[in-house]
Amino acid sequence: MTVHIACGAVDALLAGSAEGWLSASEQARLVTFTSAKRRDQFTAARWQARRLLAQVLGGEPADWPLEAPHDAPPRVATRADLFLSISHSGGWTACALSSSPVGLDLEAPQRQRDIAGLMDLCCTPAERAFPEAMFYELWTVKEAWLKRRGEWIAPRRLQQLEATPDVDGELRTWRSEAWWLALCAQRDAVQWWTPAPVETRNWRLVDRAGVATPAYKKPTP
């Protein structure tokens, strides 16, 4: 099976969207956001998810109704066999679609941050030996892993997760000039529906509170 991914700019997605397509539960979520930027990110991500569904499975984006459970990924109404994961950061949003649970995280660094302090807060001792330039990649790997399992993201939990580059790891990362993206999924094949960035590496993640994740197996050529 294939995991389908799309990533795009919030402004471009909003400009290309239709009108009156948000479901009742999405509208209820939208009005809870006090920031215009957050509302734009939410709306763009939901349109991107619909557009990806239409590209992969047919129909028009507005034909795909989505539910918006609180603090959970969108669900495709009447299609329990489909799984979505969305992420947004700054002016970007990304979506993954699969037939099994999937976790995706996007980070678009926009300002100078105390990376050393963040690594102390969120990384294991072994991870703190990595160059600071790898922090956002590490962050997306951990978030994608947690999202696939439906877990909350908290510094203490992140410190329990140790990520290591591994050619057989189940997590995969990509980088563009503007962002990092990580995917945690059961399936091997990945299809990008927007320009594909450069894939950087695979990762294995060990949960110090549990056991190692299964190895990712590359597709047979």
N, C-alpha and C positions, 0 to 999 in steps of 0.2 A: 504494500500500500504506500501511498504518498502523502507527505505533509505539504500543504500549500501555504506559501508565505507571500505577503505583500507589505511594502513599506512606502510611505509617501508623506509629503508635506501637508500639514494641517490646512493651510490656506488654499492649496490647490484642490484638496478633497472637498472643502466647503464650497468652493467656486463651482465644482462640477456636480454637486449633489442636487437632487430633486427637492420638492417641497412637500410637506405634510406626510412624511413617511415614518416618523418616529412612532413607536408603539406607545400605548398608554403607560406601561411601566417605565419605559425610557423617558417619557415626558415627566413622569413623577420624579425620577432620579435627577433629570436635568435641572429642575427648579430648585433643587437643594444646593446647587453650587452657587456660591456668591461671587466667584471670580469669572469674568468674561473669558479669560484665557482657558480656564478649566472647562467652561461650557463648550468652547470651540473644540478643545481636545476630545471631549466626550462625543460630541456630534460627529466630528470627522472620523473618529475611530469606529463608530457605529455604521457610518456610511461605507467606510472601507471594508468592514466585515460583510456587509450586504453585497458590495461589488465583487468581493472575492467569491462569495457563494454563487453569484450569477455567472462569473467567469468559469468556475469549476463545474457547476452542476446545471447551468442554464437558467433562462428566464431573465427578468430585469431585476436590478438591485432592490427596488421597492417591493418586489414580489416576495421577498424573504423577510417575514416578520421575526423579530427578535424579542426575547424577554430580558428584563434587566433586574435580576435579583440583587438585593443589597449586598455590597462587598463580595461579589462573585462575578466570574466571567459571564459574558452574554450567552444565552441559550437560544438555539434555533427552535422556534415554536413548532410543535408536532414532529420534530426530528430528533429523538433521543439518541440516534445513532451518529450524530455529528457533534464535534467538540470544537470550540473556539477558544483562543487565548489572544487577548489584546494588550498592548502596552503603548504608552505615549510619554514623550519627554521633550520639553521645549516645543519647537515647531514641527515635531515629527510624530508619526503614529505608525504602528505595525500590527499585523494580524496574522495568526496561524490558524489553519483549518485542517482537521484530521478526523479519522473515523475511530480514534482512541484518544484518551486524555492527553493533553499537550500543554506545555508551559513555554511561554515566550516572554522575553524581557528586552526592552530597548532603553538605552541611556544615551542622551545627547549632551555631553558636557558643554556648558555655556559660560562658565565663569571660573575664576581661580578659587580653588577650595583647599582646605587643609587635608590633603590626601594622607599624609602620615598619621594624622589624628583619626581619620576615618578608618584606616587600616588597623589601627590599634583597637578601634571600637567594634569592627565587624569581621576581622580576619583571625585565623588561628596563628599560633607562633610560626608554623612552617610557611604560611602564606605571607607573613610579614617580611620574609626574605626575598619575595618577588620584587622586581622594580616597581616603583610607584606608577609607572606608565601602564602597568597591567591592572590597576585597581578597578577600572570600570568594566573590564572584561570579567574579572573575578565576581564583581557585584552582579552582573547580568546572569552569570552562570548560576549563582546561588538563588537569585530571584526566580529564574526559569524553573529550577528544580522544585522550589517551594510552590510555585504556581501550579505546576502539574499535579501536585498533591493537595491543593486547596488549603495550604497552611498560611497562617499569618506571618508577616515579615517583621522581625524584631532583632535588634543587635545581639541579644543573648542567643537567639536561635541561629543567627548567622555565624556566631563563634563556634557553634557545634558542627558546622558543615565545613569540611576541608576539601578543597578542589585541587586537583593535580592534572597537568596536561598528560594525556594518554591517548595514543592513536586508536585504542579500542573503547574509549569512553563514550557514554551514551549522550553526552552533551556536546553541542557544536556551537562555535561562535563565528561571527562575521564582523567585518569592520568596513565602514565607508569613511569619507572625509569628515562626516558630521556626526556619526554615532557608532556605538557598539550594539550588537544584537546577539542574544543567546537563545538556543532552542533546546528543550528537553522533551523528547518524544520517543515513542516505542518504534516507530517506523523508520526504515533506512533511507528511502528516497525522499528528496526535497525538491519541490518545484517552485521557483520564484515567478511571480506574475508581474513584478516590477523589476527594473534593472538589477541584476544580481551583483552584490558586492563581493569582495574577496573573502573566501572562507579562511579563517586563521588557523584553527586547531580544534581537536576534540579534547574533552575533559572527562575525567572520572571524579565522582564526588562521593566522599565517605561521610556518613552521618555518625558523629561520635556518640550520639544517643541511640544509634541503631546499627545497621549493617551497610556494607557497600552496595551501591546500585549495580544492576546487571550491566555487563559489557555491551557496548554498541558494536554491531557487526556491519562492516561496510558492504554495500551491494556487490554481488558478483558481476564482473564486467560482461 
